[in-house]
């Protein structure tokens, strides 16, 4: 099911270590002393042994409320974050630690979305990237629990508030199909082909082919391909994000429920495949289309419902962005780093 609004609070750094206990100690010290921001020096090599427990989010400051965060680093080195909220809030950072509000994508509103939102301005789950000299933003319009949903594309030369151009509808859903068209993520595969992954509940996560020339849906290949589905928990899987690493495509996804404050049960799962459209399997070999998924982050302590994850390769590091809820129910930005074990599976540190 869909998401609501509010977000931000986290950034992680850590040092490579040889043993799990030493790693946990090093990570804790690094997070306390440093925000995980890029530096002029080369970053420490990522560890290959997971910590013994899930780490807390790293340090972030400034405007830290966010839900469904997506982050890109622009050509000038500035980070741009887009999030769920009225007219799609934007935030910027020079160092991946201190964030400030930067307006909204649509300061004048987005009237083409209101048929899906019930007239509201709350738009969901943006996916932001920078390619071929422009920013691309895929985002969703829907209402909570509804299958009447749509994904749209906007582009901008600068990413600034008010600079975005509406490029049109990419895909929509209704009771006539078996999927829900929210939570988009752009994947460009090793061959340069563009794909859009998306989905929430119903029959799970899907992928469609895009035309790289337009960023819109292919007119010659209109197949909707299945990536992941749960047959339990009311089909609670959403927020796909595919990341290419070491010869595999890793499908990160969120299981269970968001949007319930401190009662949220979101958790981050992963599977992998050798081709962008699968078949994806988890660490145990279970197909993601049969409910498989390997957990890499879940609620712990005062960190509730972490999910709607995105991964960015930045300054030689694989950086995980997500939201979580505080004890008060506020949504915050979480940022940690990803390590990879000897079998090539990711973990959060």
VEXDREN-2710 file (C-alpha; in Angstrom, 1 decimal):
% VEXDREN-2710
k/r/px/py/pz
1/UNK/0.0/0.0/0.0
2/UNK/1.1/3.6/-0.4
3/UNK/2.9/6.1/1.8
4/UNK/2.3/9.4/3.6
5/UNK/4.7/12.4/4.3
6/UNK/7.5/13.5/6.6
7/UNK/11.2/12.5/6.8
8/UNK/15.0/12.7/7.6
9/UNK/17.8/11.8/10.2
10/UNK/20.9/9.8/9.4
11/UNK/24.4/9.4/7.8
12/UNK/26.9/6.7/8.5
13/UNK/30.7/6.2/8.3
14/UNK/32.7/3.2/9.4
15/UNK/36.2/1.7/9.2
16/UNK/37.1/-1.7/7.7
17/UNK/37.7/-4.3/10.3
18/UNK/38.5/-8.0/10.5
19/UNK/36.1/-9.3/13.1
20/UNK/32.4/-8.7/13.8
21/UNK/32.9/-7.4/17.3
22/UNK/35.7/-5.0/16.2
23/UNK/33.5/-3.9/13.4
24/UNK/30.6/-3.0/15.6
25/UNK/32.9/-1.0/17.9
26/UNK/34.5/0.8/15.0
27/UNK/31.1/1.7/13.4
28/UNK/29.8/3.0/16.7
29/UNK/32.9/5.2/17.2
30/UNK/32.8/6.4/13.6
31/UNK/29.2/7.4/13.7
32/UNK/29.7/9.3/17.0
33/UNK/32.7/11.1/15.7
34/UNK/31.9/11.7/12.0
35/UNK/28.8/12.2/9.8
36/UNK/29.8/9.9/6.9
37/UNK/30.1/12.8/4.5
38/UNK/32.5/12.6/1.6
39/UNK/36.0/13.8/2.2
40/UNK/39.1/14.6/0.1
41/UNK/40.8/11.4/1.3
42/UNK/39.9/8.0/-0.2
43/UNK/37.2/6.3/1.9
44/UNK/38.2/3.2/4.0
45/UNK/37.5/-0.1/2.2
46/UNK/34.1/-1.5/3.0
47/UNK/34.1/-4.3/5.5
48/UNK/33.2/-7.8/4.4
49/UNK/31.9/-9.1/7.8
50/UNK/28.5/-7.8/8.9
51/UNK/28.2/-6.2/12.4
52/UNK/26.6/-8.3/15.1
53/UNK/23.5/-6.1/15.1
54/UNK/21.8/-3.5/12.9
55/UNK/23.5/-0.1/13.2
56/UNK/21.7/3.0/14.0
57/UNK/21.4/5.6/11.3
58/UNK/24.4/7.8/10.8
59/UNK/24.4/11.5/11.7
60/UNK/22.5/14.1/9.8
61/UNK/21.6/17.7/10.7
62/UNK/19.4/20.5/9.6
63/UNK/16.1/19.7/8.0
64/UNK/15.8/16.0/8.8
65/UNK/12.2/15.1/8.3
66/UNK/11.5/13.0/5.2
67/UNK/9.5/10.0/3.9
68/UNK/10.5/7.8/0.9
69/UNK/13.8/9.7/0.3
70/UNK/15.6/9.5/-3.0
71/UNK/19.0/11.2/-3.5
72/UNK/21.2/12.1/-6.4
73/UNK/24.5/13.9/-6.5
74/UNK/24.5/16.5/-9.2
75/UNK/27.4/17.5/-11.5
76/UNK/28.4/20.4/-9.1
77/UNK/28.7/17.9/-6.2
78/UNK/25.6/19.0/-4.4
79/UNK/23.2/16.4/-3.2
80/UNK/19.5/16.8/-4.1
81/UNK/16.9/14.8/-2.2
82/UNK/13.2/14.4/-3.2
83/UNK/10.6/13.0/-0.9
84/UNK/6.9/12.2/-0.5
85/UNK/4.8/15.2/0.4
86/UNK/2.7/18.1/-1.0
87/UNK/4.0/18.9/-4.4
88/UNK/7.1/16.8/-3.8
89/UNK/9.5/18.5/-1.3
90/UNK/13.1/19.0/-2.1
91/UNK/16.2/19.2/0.1
92/UNK/19.9/19.9/-0.6
93/UNK/23.2/19.2/1.1
94/UNK/26.8/20.0/0.3
95/UNK/28.2/17.2/2.4
96/UNK/25.5/14.5/2.7
97/UNK/25.2/15.4/6.4
98/UNK/23.7/18.9/6.8
99/UNK/20.4/19.2/4.9
100/UNK/18.2/22.2/4.1
101/UNK/14.8/22.7/2.6
102/UNK/14.9/23.7/-1.1
103/UNK/11.2/24.2/-2.0
104/UNK/9.1/21.8/-3.9
105/UNK/9.1/20.4/-7.4
106/UNK/5.7/21.9/-8.3
107/UNK/5.2/25.2/-6.4
108/UNK/2.2/25.9/-8.6
109/UNK/0.7/22.4/-8.0
110/UNK/0.4/19.4/-10.3
111/UNK/-3.3/19.4/-11.6
112/UNK/-2.7/16.4/-13.9
113/UNK/-2.3/14.2/-10.7
114/UNK/-5.4/15.1/-8.9
115/UNK/-7.6/12.5/-10.6
116/UNK/-5.5/9.9/-8.8
117/UNK/-5.0/11.7/-5.5
118/UNK/-8.7/12.6/-4.9
119/UNK/-7.8/16.3/-5.4
120/UNK/-5.0/16.4/-2.9
121/UNK/-1.4/17.7/-3.4
122/UNK/0.3/14.8/-1.7
123/UNK/2.6/13.0/-4.2
124/UNK/4.6/9.9/-3.4
125/UNK/7.8/8.0/-3.6
126/UNK/9.9/10.0/-6.1
127/UNK/12.9/8.5/-7.8
128/UNK/15.6/11.0/-8.8
129/UNK/18.6/10.7/-11.1
130/UNK/20.9/12.7/-13.3
131/UNK/21.5/11.6/-16.9
132/UNK/22.5/13.2/-20.1
133/UNK/22.7/16.7/-18.7
134/UNK/19.3/16.7/-16.9
135/UNK/17.6/15.5/-13.8
136/UNK/14.9/12.9/-14.1
137/UNK/12.1/12.5/-11.5
138/UNK/9.7/9.6/-11.6
139/UNK/6.9/9.9/-9.0
140/UNK/3.5/8.5/-8.0
141/UNK/0.0/9.8/-7.6
142/UNK/-2.5/7.8/-5.6
143/UNK/-4.4/7.7/-2.4
144/UNK/-3.8/5.4/0.6
145/UNK/-4.9/1.8/-0.1
146/UNK/-6.1/2.6/-3.7
147/UNK/-5.2/0.8/-6.9
148/UNK/-6.2/3.9/-8.9
149/UNK/-2.6/5.1/-9.2
150/UNK/-0.2/6.6/-11.8
151/UNK/3.5/7.2/-12.3
152/UNK/4.6/10.4/-14.0
153/UNK/8.0/11.8/-15.3
154/UNK/9.4/15.3/-14.8
155/UNK/12.7/16.7/-16.0
156/UNK/14.8/19.7/-15.0
157/UNK/18.2/21.1/-16.1
158/UNK/19.0/22.2/-12.6
159/UNK/16.8/20.3/-10.1
160/UNK/15.7/23.6/-8.5
161/UNK/12.2/24.2/-7.3
162/UNK/10.0/25.4/-10.1
163/UNK/12.4/24.4/-12.8
164/UNK/10.7/21.1/-13.6
165/UNK/8.9/20.2/-16.8
166/UNK/6.0/17.8/-16.8
167/UNK/6.8/15.0/-19.3
168/UNK/3.6/13.0/-18.9
169/UNK/2.2/9.8/-17.8
170/UNK/4.4/6.7/-17.8
171/UNK/2.0/4.0/-16.5
172/UNK/-1.3/3.8/-14.5
173/UNK/-3.2/1.2/-12.7
174/UNK/-6.8/0.4/-11.8
175/UNK/-8.9/-2.6/-11.0
176/UNK/-8.4/-3.7/-14.6
177/UNK/-4.9/-4.8/-13.9
178/UNK/-3.2/-6.9/-11.2
179/UNK/-0.6/-4.4/-10.0
180/UNK/-0.4/-1.0/-8.3
181/UNK/1.5/1.7/-10.2
182/UNK/3.4/3.5/-7.4
183/UNK/7.0/3.5/-6.1
184/UNK/8.9/3.9/-9.3
185/UNK/12.7/3.3/-9.7
186/UNK/14.7/3.9/-12.9
187/UNK/17.3/1.2/-13.7
188/UNK/19.8/1.5/-16.5
189/UNK/21.3/-1.9/-17.1
190/UNK/24.8/-2.9/-18.2
191/UNK/23.7/-2.7/-21.9
192/UNK/22.3/0.8/-21.5
193/UNK/18.7/-0.3/-21.6
194/UNK/16.3/1.6/-19.4
195/UNK/13.7/-0.1/-17.1
196/UNK/11.2/1.2/-14.7
197/UNK/10.6/-1.0/-11.6
198/UNK/7.5/-0.3/-9.5
199/UNK/4.8/-1.9/-7.4
200/UNK/3.0/-2.2/-4.1
201/UNK/0.9/-5.0/-2.7
202/UNK/-1.5/-6.7/-5.2
203/UNK/0.7/-9.0/-7.2
204/UNK/3.9/-7.3/-6.2
205/UNK/6.8/-5.7/-7.9
206/UNK/7.0/-5.3/-11.7
207/UNK/9.3/-3.9/-14.4
208/UNK/8.5/-2.3/-17.8
209/UNK/10.9/-1.2/-20.6
210/UNK/11.5/2.5/-21.2
211/UNK/12.7/4.3/-24.3
212/UNK/16.0/5.9/-23.4
213/UNK/15.4/8.7/-25.9
214/UNK/12.3/9.9/-24.0
215/UNK/12.4/8.3/-20.6
216/UNK/8.9/7.1/-21.2
217/UNK/7.4/3.7/-21.7
218/UNK/8.6/1.7/-24.7
219/UNK/6.0/1.5/-27.5
220/UNK/7.5/-1.7/-29.0
221/UNK/7.9/-3.7/-25.8
222/UNK/4.9/-3.2/-23.5
223/UNK/5.3/-6.3/-21.4
224/UNK/4.8/-6.0/-17.6
225/UNK/7.4/-8.3/-16.0
226/UNK/7.1/-9.8/-12.6
227/UNK/10.0/-9.3/-10.2
228/UNK/8.7/-10.2/-6.7
229/UNK/5.5/-11.2/-4.9
230/UNK/4.5/-12.3/-1.5
231/UNK/1.7/-14.8/-0.8
232/UNK/1.6/-14.0/2.9
233/UNK/1.2/-10.8/5.0
234/UNK/-1.5/-9.6/2.6
235/UNK/1.1/-9.3/-0.2
236/UNK/3.0/-6.6/1.7
237/UNK/5.9/-5.9/-0.6
238/UNK/6.7/-2.5/-2.2
239/UNK/9.4/0.1/-2.9
240/UNK/11.7/-1.7/-5.4
241/UNK/15.1/-0.4/-6.0
242/UNK/17.5/-2.2/-8.3
243/UNK/21.3/-1.7/-7.9
244/UNK/24.0/-3.2/-10.1
245/UNK/27.1/-4.5/-8.2
246/UNK/29.7/-7.1/-9.0
247/UNK/28.0/-8.8/-11.9
248/UNK/24.6/-9.0/-10.2
249/UNK/21.4/-6.9/-10.1
250/UNK/20.3/-6.5/-6.5
251/UNK/16.6/-5.9/-5.9
252/UNK/16.1/-4.0/-2.7
253/UNK/12.5/-3.9/-1.4
254/UNK/10.4/-3.2/1.6
255/UNK/8.3/-5.8/3.4
256/UNK/5.3/-5.2/5.7
257/UNK/3.8/-1.9/6.7
258/UNK/4.9/1.7/6.5
259/UNK/3.0/4.9/7.5
260/UNK/2.0/3.9/11.0
261/UNK/4.5/5.9/12.9
262/UNK/6.3/4.0/15.7
263/UNK/4.0/1.0/15.0
264/UNK/5.4/0.7/11.4
265/UNK/6.9/-2.8/10.6
266/UNK/8.7/-1.9/7.4
267/UNK/12.0/-3.8/6.9
268/UNK/14.5/-3.9/4.1
269/UNK/14.9/-7.1/2.0
270/UNK/17.0/-8.0/-0.9
271/UNK/17.4/-10.6/-3.7
272/UNK/19.6/-10.8/-6.7
273/UNK/19.7/-11.9/-10.4
274/UNK/22.1/-11.9/-13.3
275/UNK/19.7/-10.0/-15.6
276/UNK/17.8/-6.8/-14.8
277/UNK/14.4/-8.4/-15.0
278/UNK/15.2/-11.6/-13.1
279/UNK/14.5/-14.2/-12.0
280/UNK/15.6/-12.8/-8.6
281/UNK/16.3/-15.2/-5.7
282/UNK/17.3/-14.6/-2.1
283/UNK/20.3/-15.9/-0.2
284/UNK/18.6/-19.3/0.3
285/UNK/17.7/-19.6/-3.4
286/UNK/14.0/-18.9/-2.9
287/UNK/12.5/-17.0/-5.8
288/UNK/11.4/-13.5/-4.9
289/UNK/8.2/-14.2/-7.0
290/UNK/7.5/-17.0/-4.4
291/UNK/7.9/-14.8/-1.4
292/UNK/11.7/-14.9/-1.0
293/UNK/13.8/-12.1/0.4
294/UNK/16.9/-11.8/2.6
295/UNK/16.5/-9.2/5.4
296/UNK/19.3/-6.7/5.8
297/UNK/17.7/-4.0/8.0
298/UNK/14.7/-4.0/10.4
299/UNK/13.4/-2.0/13.4
300/UNK/15.6/-2.0/16.5
301/UNK/15.6/0.0/19.6
302/UNK/14.1/3.4/18.9
303/UNK/14.5/2.9/15.1
304/UNK/11.0/1.9/13.8
305/UNK/10.0/0.6/10.4
306/UNK/13.1/1.4/8.3
307/UNK/12.3/1.1/4.6
308/UNK/11.7/2.7/1.2
309/UNK/15.3/2.4/0.5
310/UNK/17.5/3.7/-2.3
311/UNK/21.2/3.1/-3.0
312/UNK/23.7/5.6/-4.4
313/UNK/27.4/5.0/-5.3
314/UNK/29.2/8.0/-4.0
315/UNK/32.8/8.8/-3.3
316/UNK/33.8/5.1/-3.6
317/UNK/31.0/4.0/-1.2
318/UNK/27.7/2.3/-1.6
319/UNK/25.3/4.5/0.4
320/UNK/21.9/3.4/1.7
321/UNK/19.2/6.0/2.1
322/UNK/15.8/5.2/3.8
323/UNK/13.3/6.5/6.1
324/UNK/12.5/5.4/9.6
325/UNK/10.2/6.5/12.5
326/UNK/11.2/7.8/15.9
327/UNK/9.5/6.8/19.1
328/UNK/7.2/9.9/18.6
329/UNK/6.2/8.6/15.2
330/UNK/8.0/11.2/13.2
331/UNK/9.6/10.1/9.9
332/UNK/13.3/10.8/9.5
333/UNK/16.0/10.3/6.9
334/UNK/18.3/7.3/7.6
335/UNK/21.7/7.0/5.9
336/UNK/24.2/4.2/6.3
337/UNK/26.8/2.5/4.2
338/UNK/26.6/-1.0/2.5
339/UNK/29.2/-3.6/2.8
340/UNK/29.4/-6.9/0.8
341/UNK/30.2/-10.2/2.3
342/UNK/32.4/-12.9/0.7
343/UNK/29.4/-14.4/-1.1
344/UNK/28.5/-11.0/-2.6
345/UNK/25.5/-10.2/-0.4
346/UNK/25.0/-6.7/1.0
347/UNK/24.7/-5.7/4.7
348/UNK/24.2/-2.4/6.4
349/UNK/26.9/-0.9/8.6
END
